[in-house]
């Protein structure tokens, strides 16, 4: 439950903050893939626990779990069809989460090791103060 609330808070924060411009705006496909990975990860952070909880509530015979809201959800009846649907969605979103997590780490590492640009430095401890020309050319500058 706490992870679910933290994920919602993180998504709300991401929506309300101004995103810094990309260092390589000419790389449209790369920028699109970075945004796609971020949003798939955000959605999966909410969808995995939510679909799992609905699957649990719709299924009979599960072992009790300790939740402050109780075992059942008032808007979800015991239904094999509902349980199967949300069990499948839970499985799909969990695989998406597992697949996007390494990509979420690999992207900045690729920029740091291969492109030698400031993407990782901008993410790490707020070190975003770089000269525009050096950032564009991929050279790091000292603050």
Secondary structure as a PSIPRED ss2 file (coil, helix, strand):
# PSIPRED VFORMAT (PSIPRED V4.0)

   1 X C   1.000  0.000  0.000
   2 X H   0.000  1.000  0.000
   3 X H   0.000  1.000  0.000
   4 X H   0.000  1.000  0.000
   5 X H   0.000  1.000  0.000
   6 X H   0.000  1.000  0.000
   7 X H   0.000  1.000  0.000
   8 X H   0.000  1.000  0.000
   9 X H   0.000  1.000  0.000
  10 X H   0.000  1.000  0.000
  11 X H   0.000  1.000  0.000
  12 X H   0.000  1.000  0.000
  13 X H   0.000  1.000  0.000
  14 X H   0.000  1.000  0.000
  15 X H   0.000  1.000  0.000
  16 X H   0.000  1.000  0.000
  17 X C   1.000  0.000  0.000
  18 X C   1.000  0.000  0.000
  19 X C   1.000  0.000  0.000
  20 X C   1.000  0.000  0.000
  21 X C   1.000  0.000  0.000
  22 X C   1.000  0.000  0.000
  23 X C   1.000  0.000  0.000
  24 X C   1.000  0.000  0.000
  25 X C   1.000  0.000  0.000
  26 X C   1.000  0.000  0.000
  27 X C   1.000  0.000  0.000
  28 X H   0.000  1.000  0.000
  29 X H   0.000  1.000  0.000
  30 X H   0.000  1.000  0.000
  31 X H   0.000  1.000  0.000
  32 X H   0.000  1.000  0.000
  33 X H   0.000  1.000  0.000
  34 X H   0.000  1.000  0.000
  35 X H   0.000  1.000  0.000
  36 X H   0.000  1.000  0.000
  37 X H   0.000  1.000  0.000
  38 X H   0.000  1.000  0.000
  39 X H   0.000  1.000  0.000
  40 X H   0.000  1.000  0.000
  41 X H   0.000  1.000  0.000
  42 X H   0.000  1.000  0.000
  43 X H   0.000  1.000  0.000
  44 X H   0.000  1.000  0.000
  45 X H   0.000  1.000  0.000
  46 X H   0.000  1.000  0.000
  47 X H   0.000  1.000  0.000
  48 X H   0.000  1.000  0.000
  49 X H   0.000  1.000  0.000
  50 X H   0.000  1.000  0.000
  51 X H   0.000  1.000  0.000
  52 X H   0.000  1.000  0.000
  53 X H   0.000  1.000  0.000
  54 X H   0.000  1.000  0.000
  55 X H   0.000  1.000  0.000
  56 X H   0.000  1.000  0.000
  57 X H   0.000  1.000  0.000
  58 X H   0.000  1.000  0.000
  59 X C   1.000  0.000  0.000
  60 X C   1.000  0.000  0.000
  61 X C   1.000  0.000  0.000
  62 X C   1.000  0.000  0.000
  63 X C   1.000  0.000  0.000
  64 X C   1.000  0.000  0.000
  65 X C   1.000  0.000  0.000
  66 X C   1.000  0.000  0.000
  67 X C   1.000  0.000  0.000
  68 X C   1.000  0.000  0.000
  69 X C   1.000  0.000  0.000
  70 X C   1.000  0.000  0.000
  71 X C   1.000  0.000  0.000
  72 X C   1.000  0.000  0.000
  73 X C   1.000  0.000  0.000
  74 X C   1.000  0.000  0.000
  75 X C   1.000  0.000  0.000
  76 X C   1.000  0.000  0.000
  77 X C   1.000  0.000  0.000
  78 X C   1.000  0.000  0.000
  79 X C   1.000  0.000  0.000
  80 X H   0.000  1.000  0.000
  81 X H   0.000  1.000  0.000
  82 X H   0.000  1.000  0.000
  83 X H   0.000  1.000  0.000
  84 X H   0.000  1.000  0.000
  85 X H   0.000  1.000  0.000
  86 X H   0.000  1.000  0.000
  87 X H   0.000  1.000  0.000
  88 X H   0.000  1.000  0.000
  89 X H   0.000  1.000  0.000
  90 X H   0.000  1.000  0.000
  91 X H   0.000  1.000  0.000
  92 X H   0.000  1.000  0.000
  93 X H   0.000  1.000  0.000
  94 X H   0.000  1.000  0.000
  95 X H   0.000  1.000  0.000
  96 X H   0.000  1.000  0.000
  97 X H   0.000  1.000  0.000
  98 X H   0.000  1.000  0.000
  99 X H   0.000  1.000  0.000
 100 X H   0.000  1.000  0.000
 101 X H   0.000  1.000  0.000
 102 X H   0.000  1.000  0.000
 103 X H   0.000  1.000  0.000
 104 X H   0.000  1.000  0.000
 105 X H   0.000  1.000  0.000
 106 X H   0.000  1.000  0.000
 107 X H   0.000  1.000  0.000
 108 X H   0.000  1.000  0.000
 109 X H   0.000  1.000  0.000
 110 X H   0.000  1.000  0.000
 111 X H   0.000  1.000  0.000
 112 X H   0.000  1.000  0.000
 113 X H   0.000  1.000  0.000
 114 X H   0.000  1.000  0.000
 115 X H   0.000  1.000  0.000
 116 X C   1.000  0.000  0.000
 117 X C   1.000  0.000  0.000
 118 X C   1.000  0.000  0.000
 119 X H   0.000  1.000  0.000
 120 X H   0.000  1.000  0.000
 121 X H   0.000  1.000  0.000
 122 X H   0.000  1.000  0.000
 123 X H   0.000  1.000  0.000
 124 X C   1.000  0.000  0.000
 125 X C   1.000  0.000  0.000
 126 X C   1.000  0.000  0.000
 127 X C   1.000  0.000  0.000
 128 X C   1.000  0.000  0.000
 129 X C   1.000  0.000  0.000
 130 X C   1.000  0.000  0.000
 131 X C   1.000  0.000  0.000
 132 X H   0.000  1.000  0.000
 133 X H   0.000  1.000  0.000
 134 X H   0.000  1.000  0.000
 135 X H   0.000  1.000  0.000
 136 X H   0.000  1.000  0.000
 137 X H   0.000  1.000  0.000
 138 X C   1.000  0.000  0.000
 139 X C   1.000  0.000  0.000
 140 X C   1.000  0.000  0.000
 141 X C   1.000  0.000  0.000
 142 X C   1.000  0.000  0.000
 143 X C   1.000  0.000  0.000
